[in-house]
Amino acid sequence: MTNTLTSNLKQQAIQTALTGDWEKAIGLNKTLLLENPEDIDCLNRLALAYTITGKIKNAKAIYKKVFILDPLNTIAIKNLKKLKDLSPKNCQPTDYQINTSFLEETGKTKIVELVNIAQPRIIESLRIGEFVNLCIKRSRIFVLEDKQYIGVLPDDIGRRLIKFMKCGNEYEAYVKSSTIHKVHVFIKEVKRAPRFKFQPSFITTSETPFVFDKNNKIKNQVKSEDHEEEEN
């Protein structure tokens, strides 16, 4: 197999994962492994595809192979731990929560760069589309992956969402992109409290947001999100 063909197959394998075509991803990665059976990235992609399609036994076997080749591989370590108590009988393809569609909706979604992100070895284990938790702690919103600290939402966005969350709004967050220096998450409003029926979770500079008082009641409107935070 030529270098060009191998490179093209790798790009196809990555793209099929991003589009959620997991069966095709399995086939492409298995083909790549015929050329290089010890390709760690390819093995991890194959194991992920097996996991999402419910082939838990296969996924475990691949992750164990990665662990043998690279005992410090954080992806294999993390996912073997997740799969430890799973079996084909108690795991369905939909049990692994991953989102590969980042459809933006005005006022309901936002892509946010995290601050104070975790160490590179932790960030390297993240995967695009992976579900992460939003946890309110000390007046900030921490982003966690399976109880592992990933980073924090910027203060302006965090304070705004805390107000909404405490009053009944619900949100989901997924990894949009990540490098060892930056992590972006895609945040989506999945439930809006009745009192905020006409109030968007996320605003642009052209919109006029509401300001909350200490009792989480809307008291007036201001011209910008920065101004809103100053008033609180």
ChimeraX commands (.cxc) that place a marker at each C-alpha (Angstrom):
marker #1 position 0.00,0.00,0.00 radius 0.5
marker #1 position 1.48,3.38,-1.02 radius 0.5
marker #1 position 1.91,6.22,1.45 radius 0.5
marker #1 position -0.67,8.28,-0.44 radius 0.5
marker #1 position -3.25,5.49,-0.33 radius 0.5
marker #1 position -2.58,4.90,3.37 radius 0.5
marker #1 position -2.96,8.62,4.09 radius 0.5
marker #1 position -6.25,8.73,2.16 radius 0.5
marker #1 position -7.59,5.72,4.04 radius 0.5
marker #1 position -6.67,7.32,7.37 radius 0.5
marker #1 position -8.56,10.48,6.43 radius 0.5
marker #1 position -11.56,8.39,5.38 radius 0.5
marker #1 position -11.43,6.46,8.65 radius 0.5
marker #1 position -11.41,9.69,10.65 radius 0.5
marker #1 position -14.20,11.19,8.55 radius 0.5
marker #1 position -16.46,8.15,8.94 radius 0.5
marker #1 position -16.14,8.51,12.71 radius 0.5
marker #1 position -17.08,12.18,12.53 radius 0.5
marker #1 position -20.16,11.37,10.44 radius 0.5
marker #1 position -21.15,8.42,12.60 radius 0.5
marker #1 position -20.71,5.74,9.93 radius 0.5
marker #1 position -19.26,3.27,12.43 radius 0.5
marker #1 position -19.57,0.07,10.39 radius 0.5
marker #1 position -17.60,1.65,7.57 radius 0.5
marker #1 position -15.11,2.96,10.14 radius 0.5
marker #1 position -14.55,-0.60,11.34 radius 0.5
marker #1 position -13.81,-1.80,7.81 radius 0.5
marker #1 position -11.42,1.05,7.00 radius 0.5
marker #1 position -9.45,0.74,10.22 radius 0.5
marker #1 position -9.15,-3.04,9.83 radius 0.5
marker #1 position -7.75,-2.47,6.34 radius 0.5
marker #1 position -5.21,0.00,7.70 radius 0.5
marker #1 position -4.15,-2.49,10.38 radius 0.5
marker #1 position -3.26,-5.03,7.69 radius 0.5
marker #1 position -0.54,-2.57,6.66 radius 0.5
marker #1 position 0.55,-1.70,10.21 radius 0.5
marker #1 position -0.88,-3.95,12.97 radius 0.5
marker #1 position 0.73,-1.77,15.67 radius 0.5
marker #1 position -0.78,1.57,14.62 radius 0.5
marker #1 position -1.97,2.84,18.02 radius 0.5
marker #1 position -4.25,5.57,16.65 radius 0.5
marker #1 position -5.88,3.14,14.25 radius 0.5
marker #1 position -6.38,0.55,17.00 radius 0.5
marker #1 position -8.02,3.14,19.24 radius 0.5
marker #1 position -10.33,4.25,16.42 radius 0.5
marker #1 position -11.32,0.64,15.76 radius 0.5
marker #1 position -11.98,-0.01,19.45 radius 0.5
marker #1 position -14.16,3.10,19.67 radius 0.5
marker #1 position -16.17,1.99,16.62 radius 0.5
marker #1 position -16.64,-1.46,18.16 radius 0.5
marker #1 position -17.80,0.14,21.41 radius 0.5
marker #1 position -20.37,2.38,19.77 radius 0.5
marker #1 position -21.78,-0.48,17.68 radius 0.5
marker #1 position -22.15,-2.61,20.80 radius 0.5
marker #1 position -19.31,-5.04,20.02 radius 0.5
marker #1 position -17.93,-4.83,23.55 radius 0.5
marker #1 position -15.87,-8.04,23.46 radius 0.5
marker #1 position -14.08,-6.85,20.33 radius 0.5
marker #1 position -13.53,-3.39,21.79 radius 0.5
marker #1 position -11.98,-4.79,24.97 radius 0.5
marker #1 position -9.65,-7.02,22.97 radius 0.5
marker #1 position -8.41,-4.11,20.87 radius 0.5
marker #1 position -7.90,-1.81,23.87 radius 0.5
marker #1 position -5.96,-4.58,25.63 radius 0.5
marker #1 position -3.72,-4.85,22.58 radius 0.5
marker #1 position -3.12,-1.09,22.72 radius 0.5
marker #1 position -2.30,-1.39,26.41 radius 0.5
marker #1 position 0.28,-4.10,25.67 radius 0.5
marker #1 position 1.89,-1.95,22.97 radius 0.5
marker #1 position 1.70,1.22,25.05 radius 0.5
marker #1 position 1.02,0.67,28.79 radius 0.5
marker #1 position 0.74,4.43,29.37 radius 0.5
marker #1 position -1.81,5.06,26.62 radius 0.5
marker #1 position -4.47,7.15,28.34 radius 0.5
marker #1 position -7.17,6.37,25.78 radius 0.5
marker #1 position -6.87,2.62,26.28 radius 0.5
marker #1 position -6.63,2.93,30.07 radius 0.5
marker #1 position -9.69,5.17,30.31 radius 0.5
marker #1 position -11.87,3.13,27.98 radius 0.5
marker #1 position -10.91,-0.25,29.41 radius 0.5
marker #1 position -12.03,1.10,32.77 radius 0.5
marker #1 position -15.34,2.21,31.25 radius 0.5
marker #1 position -15.90,-1.15,29.57 radius 0.5
marker #1 position -14.85,-3.24,32.57 radius 0.5
marker #1 position -18.38,-4.01,33.75 radius 0.5
marker #1 position -20.02,-4.09,30.33 radius 0.5
marker #1 position -20.85,-7.13,28.24 radius 0.5
marker #1 position -22.73,-7.69,24.97 radius 0.5
marker #1 position -25.78,-8.64,27.04 radius 0.5
marker #1 position -26.03,-5.41,29.03 radius 0.5
marker #1 position -24.71,-2.93,26.50 radius 0.5
marker #1 position -26.58,-1.66,23.46 radius 0.5
marker #1 position -25.05,0.40,20.63 radius 0.5
marker #1 position -26.71,3.56,21.94 radius 0.5
marker #1 position -25.24,3.21,25.44 radius 0.5
marker #1 position -22.06,5.03,24.45 radius 0.5
marker #1 position -23.05,8.70,24.35 radius 0.5
marker #1 position -21.34,10.54,21.53 radius 0.5
marker #1 position -22.48,13.38,19.32 radius 0.5
marker #1 position -21.14,13.86,15.80 radius 0.5
marker #1 position -23.58,16.56,14.71 radius 0.5
marker #1 position -22.91,20.07,15.92 radius 0.5
marker #1 position -25.99,21.73,14.47 radius 0.5
marker #1 position -26.09,25.29,15.75 radius 0.5
marker #1 position -29.36,26.92,16.79 radius 0.5
marker #1 position -29.48,30.62,17.53 radius 0.5
marker #1 position -29.88,31.21,21.25 radius 0.5
marker #1 position -29.78,27.48,22.08 radius 0.5
marker #1 position -26.22,26.44,21.27 radius 0.5
marker #1 position -22.74,27.84,21.66 radius 0.5
marker #1 position -19.17,26.69,21.04 radius 0.5
marker #1 position -17.03,27.67,24.01 radius 0.5
marker #1 position -13.29,27.49,24.64 radius 0.5
marker #1 position -12.53,26.19,28.12 radius 0.5
marker #1 position -10.13,27.91,30.49 radius 0.5
marker #1 position -7.72,26.37,33.01 radius 0.5
marker #1 position -7.70,23.09,31.10 radius 0.5
marker #1 position -6.30,19.84,32.48 radius 0.5
marker #1 position -2.87,18.34,31.86 radius 0.5
marker #1 position -2.00,17.28,28.28 radius 0.5
marker #1 position -2.13,13.55,29.14 radius 0.5
marker #1 position -5.81,13.99,30.08 radius 0.5
marker #1 position -6.71,16.24,27.16 radius 0.5
marker #1 position -5.12,13.80,24.71 radius 0.5
marker #1 position -7.65,11.15,25.72 radius 0.5
marker #1 position -10.64,13.26,24.64 radius 0.5
marker #1 position -12.51,12.43,21.46 radius 0.5
marker #1 position -14.58,14.70,19.23 radius 0.5
marker #1 position -18.26,14.28,20.03 radius 0.5
marker #1 position -17.62,12.81,23.47 radius 0.5
marker #1 position -20.22,13.73,26.10 radius 0.5
marker #1 position -18.97,15.80,29.05 radius 0.5
marker #1 position -20.71,16.91,32.23 radius 0.5
marker #1 position -21.37,20.48,33.35 radius 0.5
marker #1 position -20.99,20.73,37.12 radius 0.5
marker #1 position -21.68,23.85,39.19 radius 0.5
marker #1 position -19.02,24.33,41.84 radius 0.5
marker #1 position -17.90,27.44,43.70 radius 0.5
marker #1 position -19.94,29.75,41.44 radius 0.5
marker #1 position -18.28,28.33,38.34 radius 0.5
marker #1 position -19.15,25.61,35.84 radius 0.5
marker #1 position -16.60,22.81,35.73 radius 0.5
marker #1 position -16.46,20.50,32.71 radius 0.5
marker #1 position -15.90,16.85,33.61 radius 0.5
marker #1 position -15.47,13.65,31.63 radius 0.5
marker #1 position -16.46,10.66,33.73 radius 0.5
marker #1 position -15.60,12.63,36.92 radius 0.5
marker #1 position -12.24,13.64,35.44 radius 0.5
marker #1 position -11.60,17.40,35.39 radius 0.5
marker #1 position -11.25,18.82,31.87 radius 0.5
marker #1 position -11.60,22.57,32.31 radius 0.5
marker #1 position -13.90,25.45,33.27 radius 0.5
marker #1 position -16.32,27.62,31.32 radius 0.5
marker #1 position -15.29,31.29,31.08 radius 0.5
marker #1 position -16.75,33.32,33.95 radius 0.5
marker #1 position -19.17,35.39,31.84 radius 0.5
marker #1 position -20.79,32.35,30.21 radius 0.5
marker #1 position -20.59,30.29,33.39 radius 0.5
marker #1 position -22.38,32.86,35.54 radius 0.5
marker #1 position -25.10,33.26,32.95 radius 0.5
marker #1 position -25.74,29.51,32.64 radius 0.5
marker #1 position -25.69,29.02,36.41 radius 0.5
marker #1 position -28.64,31.41,36.68 radius 0.5
marker #1 position -30.57,29.43,34.08 radius 0.5
marker #1 position -29.61,26.01,35.45 radius 0.5
marker #1 position -30.66,26.87,38.99 radius 0.5
marker #1 position -34.06,27.88,37.65 radius 0.5
marker #1 position -34.69,24.71,35.64 radius 0.5
marker #1 position -32.85,24.95,32.32 radius 0.5
marker #1 position -30.91,21.86,31.27 radius 0.5
marker #1 position -27.89,21.59,28.99 radius 0.5
marker #1 position -25.76,18.98,27.27 radius 0.5
marker #1 position -22.13,19.45,26.30 radius 0.5
marker #1 position -19.83,17.62,23.91 radius 0.5
marker #1 position -16.20,17.94,22.92 radius 0.5
marker #1 position -16.09,19.98,19.71 radius 0.5
marker #1 position -12.32,20.04,19.27 radius 0.5
marker #1 position -9.22,19.56,21.37 radius 0.5
marker #1 position -5.46,19.93,21.29 radius 0.5
marker #1 position -3.06,19.80,24.22 radius 0.5
marker #1 position -3.40,23.58,24.48 radius 0.5
marker #1 position -7.09,24.18,23.71 radius 0.5
marker #1 position -10.44,22.49,24.26 radius 0.5
marker #1 position -13.70,23.67,22.72 radius 0.5
marker #1 position -17.05,22.28,23.82 radius 0.5
marker #1 position -20.41,22.45,22.10 radius 0.5
marker #1 position -23.12,23.38,24.60 radius 0.5
marker #1 position -26.76,22.81,23.76 radius 0.5
marker #1 position -29.89,23.81,25.64 radius 0.5
marker #1 position -32.13,20.72,25.89 radius 0.5
marker #1 position -34.78,22.05,28.26 radius 0.5
marker #1 position -35.98,25.58,28.93 radius 0.5
marker #1 position -37.80,26.50,32.11 radius 0.5
marker #1 position -41.26,28.05,31.53 radius 0.5
marker #1 position -40.18,31.35,33.07 radius 0.5
marker #1 position -37.53,31.67,30.34 radius 0.5
marker #1 position -39.84,30.80,27.45 radius 0.5
marker #1 position -38.71,33.82,25.43 radius 0.5
marker #1 position -35.22,34.17,26.89 radius 0.5
marker #1 position -32.34,32.57,24.93 radius 0.5
marker #1 position -29.56,30.81,26.78 radius 0.5
marker #1 position -26.90,32.39,24.61 radius 0.5
marker #1 position -26.84,35.88,23.19 radius 0.5
marker #1 position -24.92,37.89,20.63 radius 0.5
marker #1 position -23.81,41.48,20.93 radius 0.5
marker #1 position -26.74,42.53,18.76 radius 0.5
marker #1 position -29.27,41.18,21.26 radius 0.5
marker #1 position -30.45,42.79,24.49 radius 0.5
marker #1 position -30.28,40.27,27.34 radius 0.5
marker #1 position -32.18,40.29,30.58 radius 0.5
marker #1 position -30.55,40.97,33.94 radius 0.5
marker #1 position -31.32,38.78,36.95 radius 0.5
marker #1 position -31.65,40.06,40.50 radius 0.5
marker #1 position -30.47,38.13,43.57 radius 0.5
marker #1 position -33.70,36.09,43.57 radius 0.5
marker #1 position -33.11,35.02,39.97 radius 0.5
marker #1 position -35.90,37.26,38.72 radius 0.5
marker #1 position -35.56,39.30,35.56 radius 0.5
marker #1 position -35.20,42.96,36.53 radius 0.5
marker #1 position -34.33,44.81,33.31 radius 0.5
marker #1 position -32.53,44.67,29.98 radius 0.5
marker #1 position -29.08,45.90,29.07 radius 0.5
marker #1 position -27.13,46.33,25.87 radius 0.5
marker #1 position -24.52,43.64,26.13 radius 0.5
marker #1 position -23.56,40.46,27.95 radius 0.5
marker #1 position -20.54,42.16,29.54 radius 0.5
marker #1 position -22.79,44.92,30.85 radius 0.5
marker #1 position -25.16,42.29,32.19 radius 0.5
marker #1 position -22.44,40.75,34.31 radius 0.5
marker #1 position -21.43,44.15,35.69 radius 0.5
marker #1 position -24.98,44.82,36.84 radius 0.5
marker #1 position -25.22,41.51,38.76 radius 0.5
marker link #1:1,2 radius 0.2
marker link #1:2,3 radius 0.2
marker link #1:3,4 radius 0.2
marker link #1:4,5 radius 0.2
marker link #1:5,6 radius 0.2
marker link #1:6,7 radius 0.2
marker link #1:7,8 radius 0.2
marker link #1:8,9 radius 0.2
marker link #1:9,10 radius 0.2
marker link #1:10,11 radius 0.2
marker link #1:11,12 radius 0.2
marker link #1:12,13 radius 0.2
marker link #1:13,14 radius 0.2
marker link #1:14,15 radius 0.2
marker link #1:15,16 radius 0.2
marker link #1:16,17 radius 0.2
marker link #1:17,18 radius 0.2
marker link #1:18,19 radius 0.2
marker link #1:19,20 radius 0.2
marker link #1:20,21 radius 0.2
marker link #1:21,22 radius 0.2
marker link #1:22,23 radius 0.2
marker link #1:23,24 radius 0.2
marker link #1:24,25 radius 0.2
marker link #1:25,26 radius 0.2
marker link #1:26,27 radius 0.2
marker link #1:27,28 radius 0.2
marker link #1:28,29 radius 0.2
marker link #1:29,30 radius 0.2
marker link #1:30,31 radius 0.2
marker link #1:31,32 radius 0.2
marker link #1:32,33 radius 0.2
marker link #1:33,34 radius 0.2
marker link #1:34,35 radius 0.2
marker link #1:35,36 radius 0.2
marker link #1:36,37 radius 0.2
marker link #1:37,38 radius 0.2
marker link #1:38,39 radius 0.2
marker link #1:39,40 radius 0.2
marker link #1:40,41 radius 0.2
marker link #1:41,42 radius 0.2
marker link #1:42,43 radius 0.2
marker link #1:43,44 radius 0.2
marker link #1:44,45 radius 0.2
marker link #1:45,46 radius 0.2
marker link #1:46,47 radius 0.2
marker link #1:47,48 radius 0.2
marker link #1:48,49 radius 0.2
marker link #1:49,50 radius 0.2
marker link #1:50,51 radius 0.2
marker link #1:51,52 radius 0.2
marker link #1:52,53 radius 0.2
marker link #1:53,54 radius 0.2
marker link #1:54,55 radius 0.2
marker link #1:55,56 radius 0.2
marker link #1:56,57 radius 0.2
marker link #1:57,58 radius 0.2
marker link #1:58,59 radius 0.2
marker link #1:59,60 radius 0.2
marker link #1:60,61 radius 0.2
marker link #1:61,62 radius 0.2
marker link #1:62,63 radius 0.2
marker link #1:63,64 radius 0.2
marker link #1:64,65 radius 0.2
marker link #1:65,66 radius 0.2
marker link #1:66,67 radius 0.2
marker link #1:67,68 radius 0.2
marker link #1:68,69 radius 0.2
marker link #1:69,70 radius 0.2
marker link #1:70,71 radius 0.2
marker link #1:71,72 radius 0.2
marker link #1:72,73 radius 0.2
marker link #1:73,74 radius 0.2
marker link #1:74,75 radius 0.2
marker link #1:75,76 radius 0.2
marker link #1:76,77 radius 0.2
marker link #1:77,78 radius 0.2
marker link #1:78,79 radius 0.2
marker link #1:79,80 radius 0.2
marker link #1:80,81 radius 0.2
marker link #1:81,82 radius 0.2
marker link #1:82,83 radius 0.2
marker link #1:83,84 radius 0.2
marker link #1:84,85 radius 0.2
marker link #1:85,86 radius 0.2
marker link #1:86,87 radius 0.2
marker link #1:87,88 radius 0.2
marker link #1:88,89 radius 0.2
marker link #1:89,90 radius 0.2
marker link #1:90,91 radius 0.2
marker link #1:91,92 radius 0.2
marker link #1:92,93 radius 0.2
marker link #1:93,94 radius 0.2
marker link #1:94,95 radius 0.2
marker link #1:95,96 radius 0.2
marker link #1:96,97 radius 0.2
marker link #1:97,98 radius 0.2
marker link #1:98,99 radius 0.2
marker link #1:99,100 radius 0.2
marker link #1:100,101 radius 0.2
marker link #1:101,102 radius 0.2
marker link #1:102,103 radius 0.2
marker link #1:103,104 radius 0.2
marker link #1:104,105 radius 0.2
marker link #1:105,106 radius 0.2
marker link #1:106,107 radius 0.2
marker link #1:107,108 radius 0.2
marker link #1:108,109 radius 0.2
marker link #1:109,110 radius 0.2
marker link #1:110,111 radius 0.2
marker link #1:111,112 radius 0.2
marker link #1:112,113 radius 0.2
marker link #1:113,114 radius 0.2
marker link #1:114,115 radius 0.2
marker link #1:115,116 radius 0.2
marker link #1:116,117 radius 0.2
marker link #1:117,118 radius 0.2
marker link #1:118,119 radius 0.2
marker link #1:119,120 radius 0.2
marker link #1:120,121 radius 0.2
marker link #1:121,122 radius 0.2
marker link #1:122,123 radius 0.2
marker link #1:123,124 radius 0.2
marker link #1:124,125 radius 0.2
marker link #1:125,126 radius 0.2
marker link #1:126,127 radius 0.2
marker link #1:127,128 radius 0.2
marker link #1:128,129 radius 0.2
marker link #1:129,130 radius 0.2
marker link #1:130,131 radius 0.2
marker link #1:131,132 radius 0.2
marker link #1:132,133 radius 0.2
marker link #1:133,134 radius 0.2
marker link #1:134,135 radius 0.2
marker link #1:135,136 radius 0.2
marker link #1:136,137 radius 0.2
marker link #1:137,138 radius 0.2
marker link #1:138,139 radius 0.2
marker link #1:139,140 radius 0.2
marker link #1:140,141 radius 0.2
marker link #1:141,142 radius 0.2
marker link #1:142,143 radius 0.2
marker link #1:143,144 radius 0.2
marker link #1:144,145 radius 0.2
marker link #1:145,146 radius 0.2
marker link #1:146,147 radius 0.2
marker link #1:147,148 radius 0.2
marker link #1:148,149 radius 0.2
marker link #1:149,150 radius 0.2
marker link #1:150,151 radius 0.2
marker link #1:151,152 radius 0.2
marker link #1:152,153 radius 0.2
marker link #1:153,154 radius 0.2
marker link #1:154,155 radius 0.2
marker link #1:155,156 radius 0.2
marker link #1:156,157 radius 0.2
marker link #1:157,158 radius 0.2
marker link #1:158,159 radius 0.2
marker link #1:159,160 radius 0.2
marker link #1:160,161 radius 0.2
marker link #1:161,162 radius 0.2
marker link #1:162,163 radius 0.2
marker link #1:163,164 radius 0.2
marker link #1:164,165 radius 0.2
marker link #1:165,166 radius 0.2
marker link #1:166,167 radius 0.2
marker link #1:167,168 radius 0.2
marker link #1:168,169 radius 0.2
marker link #1:169,170 radius 0.2
marker link #1:170,171 radius 0.2
marker link #1:171,172 radius 0.2
marker link #1:172,173 radius 0.2
marker link #1:173,174 radius 0.2
marker link #1:174,175 radius 0.2
marker link #1:175,176 radius 0.2
marker link #1:176,177 radius 0.2
marker link #1:177,178 radius 0.2
marker link #1:178,179 radius 0.2
marker link #1:179,180 radius 0.2
marker link #1:180,181 radius 0.2
marker link #1:181,182 radius 0.2
marker link #1:182,183 radius 0.2
marker link #1:183,184 radius 0.2
marker link #1:184,185 radius 0.2
marker link #1:185,186 radius 0.2
marker link #1:186,187 radius 0.2
marker link #1:187,188 radius 0.2
marker link #1:188,189 radius 0.2
marker link #1:189,190 radius 0.2
marker link #1:190,191 radius 0.2
marker link #1:191,192 radius 0.2
marker link #1:192,193 radius 0.2
marker link #1:193,194 radius 0.2
marker link #1:194,195 radius 0.2
marker link #1:195,196 radius 0.2
marker link #1:196,197 radius 0.2
marker link #1:197,198 radius 0.2
marker link #1:198,199 radius 0.2
marker link #1:199,200 radius 0.2
marker link #1:200,201 radius 0.2
marker link #1:201,202 radius 0.2
marker link #1:202,203 radius 0.2
marker link #1:203,204 radius 0.2
marker link #1:204,205 radius 0.2
marker link #1:205,206 radius 0.2
marker link #1:206,207 radius 0.2
marker link #1:207,208 radius 0.2
marker link #1:208,209 radius 0.2
marker link #1:209,210 radius 0.2
marker link #1:210,211 radius 0.2
marker link #1:211,212 radius 0.2
marker link #1:212,213 radius 0.2
marker link #1:213,214 radius 0.2
marker link #1:214,215 radius 0.2
marker link #1:215,216 radius 0.2
marker link #1:216,217 radius 0.2
marker link #1:217,218 radius 0.2
marker link #1:218,219 radius 0.2
marker link #1:219,220 radius 0.2
marker link #1:220,221 radius 0.2
marker link #1:221,222 radius 0.2
marker link #1:222,223 radius 0.2
marker link #1:223,224 radius 0.2
marker link #1:224,225 radius 0.2
marker link #1:225,226 radius 0.2
marker link #1:226,227 radius 0.2
marker link #1:227,228 radius 0.2
marker link #1:228,229 radius 0.2
marker link #1:229,230 radius 0.2
marker link #1:230,231 radius 0.2
marker link #1:231,232 radius 0.2
view
